[in-house]
């Protein structure tokens, strides 16, 4: 996906998040994050947006800690989230293509990294807000979902901090059935190594395969849908290993 597409996704997903949070109320529980109420979700995401915007806008070339979560609630918190989200979108839209700033995953540029990372950060937390509100989830386009799976498997879990590990080498396949995009993920005592293929003509045997349409895969791999939403073939223990050890935490 292009930088402009990621920024457009971020803009749309942030508006949906705020609308769902407003409808749910800041005291509503968040089923997809059992320890959170909507106020926790909004405070966290507002903090992340402000933190990301500062790197792009101010050009910090080394890590800078976040500024902490806002101590707001109710309509004031929703309004604060909306304002901060707009500032992040504007920072990305107005940044030069060659902006120099810190980032933490491989990307073609720092701007490409931050646009992509915040688009998916906001999409996943929009799902959280809509789960708190109840009713149908807004759809995730196939291209956006595939990109998010790719970032998760080949970016987030390629880092040393990934806890998805096995004592003996195992292989997990992730297949998007509506696009026939396939990731082969090699698990060991080291961080996972994932390789992406488009419509492969033949795939070797693996220990476990997770398959579903791209949107379902995206949300399940981010632990926003249960494993029962997927078709699991082979060793279900590897699917449970993912569920139990793949969560991405802030600290």
Number of C-alpha atoms within 10 A of each C-alpha: 11 10 18 14 14 23 22 15 22 25 20 15 25 25 17 19 26 22 18 22 28 18 15 19 20 22 15 17 22 24 17 19 18 8 9 17 19 27 24 19 21 28 20 17 23 24 20 23 21 19 17 21 23 19 23 25 19 12 15 14 13 10 11 12 7 13 11 13 15 16 9 15 18 14 13 11 21 23 15 17 26 18 12 19 26 15 17 27 21 15 20 23 16 11 14 12 13 10 17 18 19 19 21 13 15 13 13 7 15 23 25 22 20 25 28 25 21 25 24 22 18 25 26 20 21 27 24 26 34 25 22 25 22 14 8 9 14 12 10 18 11 17 13 21 22 22 17 27 25 17 19 20 23 20 18 20 20 18 16 10 11 16 19 21 20 17 9 8 12 16 19 23 23 24 24 24 14 12 15 17 17 23 23 21 20 19 20 16 12 18 19 26 18 22 13 17 13 12 13 10 6 6 11 6 11 16 15 19 24 25 21 20 19 27 20 22 27 25 20 20 23 19 19 19 15 14 19 8 15 18 12 18 14 14 13 15 11 22 19 12 14 19 17 12 12 20 15 14 5 6 3
